Amino acid sequence: MTASAALVENWRRHLALDRRRSVHTVLAYVATAERLIAFLEAHRGEAVTQAMLARLEQADVRAFLTARRMDGIGNLSAARELSAVRGFLKFAGGEEGRVPALKGPRVKRGLPRPISPDEVVALADDIAETARDGWIGARDWAVLMLLYGAGLRIGEAVGLSGDVLPLGDTLRVTGKRNKTRVVPLLPQVRQAIEHYVALCPHAMERQAPLFRGARGGPLSPALIRRAVQGARGRLGLSERTTPHALRHSFATHLLGRGADLRSLQELLGHASLSSTQVYTQVDAAHLLDVYRNAHPRA
């Protein structure tokens, strides 16, 4: 096995075993590493080693992204490619490595609409991969999955305590005005929380916060907001990409797949149906946008 092949295999094992990323994410990140290595071998005319990756310059990464843009990828795909490159270089370079600073491409802004599933995954991946510790990355990933996969408010997510463990198929959440509701837990959301719990260095006590800060205290929502702000800048996503927007996307995507307003009201914890009805307007606007862009006579 060549040195570069060994690096890619170690990267794959790190993503799958240490980071416990999904099969889709592992395949995508490994494919990016393989493309980067193939490009560098042709670009520099020499075999790729760990020492070379540790010394890469900004110009090398920019040249790789330029080549990928010539392959026809768009801004969001280029931003995700850059995120995967950063993660691979940080891993491969070890303690001596450094990741060249490079701004991601800007994604064209439009009218407010739900964040796409691809954007959610790119956002969560970037935040998890750039976290200073593995357990902090797992924590942030789990919180974002609760917002997008279960429709929680950020305050509701960070307000969960250890008494929700062990997790089942549903989660009891206390929202505004101390109103309690039960939300279903998708397997992916449950796995994200369980992965975080397995890595967290702080004891999970029933009355203590489930999500902890670096020193063991309660996790502040501001930390998640700052992490999302940093990731959207690196990925070139619009300012509408906020933690609360993930909850909006949860609601809009459910409505688009046939959920009725009353059920959606219960899942979101809205006191009145009028608060939920705004999502019918968002969904209608999104459908009109799709129609105008796709219909030959629009």
C-alpha positions in Angstrom: 0.0 0.0 0.0 1.4 3.4 -1.0 1.8 6.2 1.6 -1.1 8.1 0.1 -3.4 5.1 0.0 -2.6 4.5 3.7 -3.5 8.1 4.5 -6.8 7.7 2.8 -7.6 4.4 4.6 -6.7 5.9 8.0 -9.0 8.9 7.1 -11.8 6.5 6.3 -11.3 4.6 9.5 -11.2 7.8 11.5 -14.4 9.1 10.0 -16.3 5.8 10.4 -14.9 4.6 13.8 -13.8 7.7 15.7 -16.2 10.3 14.3 -18.9 7.7 13.5 -20.0 9.6 10.5 -22.8 8.2 8.2 -21.9 5.9 5.3 -22.8 8.7 2.9 -20.5 11.2 4.6 -17.6 8.8 4.8 -17.9 8.0 1.1 -18.1 11.7 0.2 -15.1 12.7 2.4 -13.0 9.8 1.2 -13.7 10.6 -2.4 -12.6 14.2 -1.8 -9.3 13.0 -0.3 -8.7 10.7 -3.2 -9.4 13.5 -5.7 -7.1 15.8 -3.8 -4.3 13.3 -3.8 -4.7 12.5 -7.5 -4.7 16.2 -8.3 -1.6 16.9 -6.2 0.4 14.1 -7.8 -0.3 15.5 -11.3 0.1 19.1 -10.1 3.4 18.6 -8.3 4.7 15.6 -10.2 5.5 13.6 -7.1 4.0 11.1 -4.7 1.8 12.6 -2.0 3.1 12.0 1.5 2.0 13.2 5.0 4.9 15.7 5.0 3.7 17.2 1.7 0.2 17.6 3.0 1.5 19.3 6.2 3.2 21.9 4.0 0.5 22.6 1.5 0.0 26.3 0.6 -3.1 28.3 -0.1 -2.3 28.3 -3.8 -2.3 24.4 -3.9 -5.8 24.2 -2.4 -7.1 27.0 -4.6 -5.7 25.3 -7.7 -7.5 22.1 -6.7 -10.8 23.9 -6.2 -10.4 25.6 -9.6 -9.9 22.2 -11.2 -13.1 21.0 -9.5 -15.0 24.0 -10.7 -13.9 23.2 -14.2 -15.4 19.8 -13.7 -18.7 21.6 -13.4 -19.5 21.6 -9.7 -21.6 24.5 -8.2 -20.9 26.8 -5.3 -22.5 24.6 -2.6 -20.6 21.5 -3.9 -17.4 23.5 -4.0 -18.0 24.7 -0.4 -18.5 21.2 0.8 -15.4 20.0 -1.1 -13.4 22.7 0.7 -14.8 21.6 4.0 -13.8 18.0 3.4 -10.3 19.1 2.3 -9.9 21.1 5.5 -10.9 18.1 7.6 -8.6 15.7 5.7 -5.6 18.1 5.9 -6.1 18.7 9.6 -6.2 14.9 10.1 -3.4 14.0 7.8 -1.0 16.7 8.8 -1.0 15.7 12.5 0.5 18.0 15.1 2.9 19.5 12.5 0.2 20.2 9.9 -1.7 23.4 9.2 -4.7 24.0 7.1 -4.2 26.8 4.5 -6.7 29.6 5.1 -9.1 30.0 2.2 -12.6 31.5 2.0 -15.3 29.4 0.5 -17.4 30.4 -2.5 -20.5 32.5 -1.9 -23.8 30.9 -2.5 -26.3 33.2 -4.3 -28.8 34.6 -1.9 -32.5 34.6 -2.7 -35.8 35.0 -1.0 -36.2 33.4 2.4 -36.9 29.7 2.0 -36.2 26.5 3.9 -32.6 25.3 4.2 -32.1 22.3 2.0 -31.1 18.9 3.5 -27.8 19.1 1.7 -27.1 22.5 3.3 -28.0 21.1 6.7 -25.6 18.1 6.3 -22.8 20.4 5.0 -23.3 22.8 7.9 -23.3 20.0 10.6 -20.3 18.3 8.9 -18.3 21.5 8.9 -19.1 22.3 12.5 -18.2 18.8 13.7 -15.0 18.6 11.7 -13.7 22.0 12.8 -14.4 21.5 16.6 -11.4 21.5 18.8 -12.3 18.2 20.4 -14.0 15.1 19.0 -16.7 15.1 21.8 -17.4 18.8 21.2 -17.9 18.1 17.5 -20.3 15.2 18.4 -22.1 17.5 20.8 -22.7 20.2 18.2 -23.8 17.6 15.6 -26.3 16.2 18.0 -27.8 19.6 18.9 -28.2 20.5 15.2 -29.8 17.2 14.5 -32.4 17.9 17.3 -33.2 21.2 15.7 -33.6 19.9 12.1 -34.6 16.3 12.9 -37.0 16.9 15.8 -38.0 20.6 15.4 -36.7 21.7 18.8 -35.9 25.3 19.6 -32.3 25.8 20.5 -33.2 26.6 24.1 -35.2 23.4 24.3 -32.3 21.3 23.0 -29.6 22.7 25.3 -32.2 22.6 28.2 -32.5 18.8 28.1 -31.2 17.0 31.1 -29.6 13.6 31.7 -33.0 12.1 32.7 -33.9 11.7 29.0 -31.4 8.8 29.0 -31.6 6.1 27.9 -33.3 7.3 24.7 -36.4 5.7 23.3 -38.4 6.4 20.1 -39.8 9.6 21.5 -38.5 12.6 23.6 -40.4 14.6 26.1 -39.6 18.3 25.7 -40.4 21.3 27.9 -41.0 24.4 25.7 -42.3 27.9 26.2 -44.6 28.6 29.2 -43.4 25.2 30.6 -45.6 23.4 28.1 -44.6 19.8 27.6 -44.8 17.9 24.4 -43.6 14.6 23.0 -41.7 14.5 19.8 -40.5 11.4 17.8 -36.8 10.7 17.6 -35.5 9.6 14.2 -32.9 6.9 14.4 -30.2 9.3 13.0 -31.0 11.8 15.8 -31.0 9.2 18.5 -27.6 7.8 17.2 -26.2 11.4 17.2 -27.1 11.9 20.8 -25.9 8.5 21.9 -22.6 9.1 20.1 -22.1 12.4 21.9 -23.0 10.8 25.3 -20.4 8.0 24.7 -17.7 10.5 24.0 -18.6 13.2 26.6 -15.9 13.3 29.4 -18.4 14.6 31.9 -20.7 12.2 33.9 -24.3 12.0 32.7 -26.3 12.7 35.9 -30.1 12.7 35.7 -30.6 16.3 36.9 -27.5 17.7 35.2 -27.6 19.2 31.7 -27.4 16.7 28.9 -25.3 19.0 26.7 -22.2 20.4 28.4 -19.7 23.2 27.7 -16.0 22.4 27.5 -15.6 22.8 31.3 -18.6 20.7 32.2 -21.2 23.5 32.8 -24.4 23.9 30.8 -24.0 24.5 27.1 -24.8 28.1 26.1 -27.0 28.5 23.0 -24.6 31.3 22.0 -21.9 28.8 21.4 -24.0 26.9 18.9 -25.0 30.2 17.2 -21.4 31.2 16.8 -20.5 27.7 15.5 -23.2 28.0 12.9 -22.2 31.6 12.0 -18.6 30.4 11.4 -19.6 27.4 9.3 -22.0 29.4 7.1 -19.1 31.8 6.4 -16.8 29.0 5.4 -19.4 27.3 3.3 -20.7 30.5 1.7 -24.2 30.0 2.9 -26.6 32.9 3.4 -27.3 34.7 6.6 -30.7 33.0 6.8 -28.8 29.9 7.9 -29.2 30.1 11.6 -30.0 27.5 14.3 -33.7 28.6 14.3 -33.8 28.2 10.6 -33.2 24.5 11.0 -36.4 24.3 13.0 -38.3 26.2 10.3 -36.9 23.8 7.7 -38.1 20.8 9.8 -41.6 22.2 9.8 -41.7 23.2 6.1 -40.3 19.9 4.9 -42.8 18.0 7.0 -45.7 20.1 5.6 -44.4 19.6 2.1 -44.5 15.8 2.6 -48.2 15.9 3.7 -48.2 16.6 7.4 -51.4 18.3 8.6 -51.3 21.6 10.4 -52.7 20.2 13.7 -50.0 17.5 14.0 -47.3 20.1 13.0 -48.6 22.4 15.7 -48.2 19.7 18.3 -44.7 18.8 17.1 -43.5 22.4 17.2 -45.2 23.2 20.5 -47.1 26.2 19.1 -49.8 27.6 21.4 -52.0 28.6 18.5 -52.6 27.2 15.1 -52.0 30.7 13.6 -48.3 30.4 14.5 -48.1 27.2 12.5 -50.0 28.4 9.5 -47.1 30.6 8.4 -45.5 27.5 7.1 -48.2 27.1 4.5 -47.1 30.4 3.0 -43.4 29.5 3.1 -44.2 26.2 1.4 -46.4 27.8 -1.3 -43.6 30.4 -2.0 -41.1 27.5 -2.4 -43.4 25.6 -4.7 -43.9 28.7 -6.8 -40.2 29.2 -7.0 -39.7 25.6 -8.2 -42.5 26.0 -10.7 -41.0 29.2 -12.2 -37.5 27.6 -12.5 -38.7 24.3 -13.9 -41.8 24.7 -15.9 -41.2 25.3 -19.7 -44.0 27.8 -20.0 -43.4 29.6 -16.7 
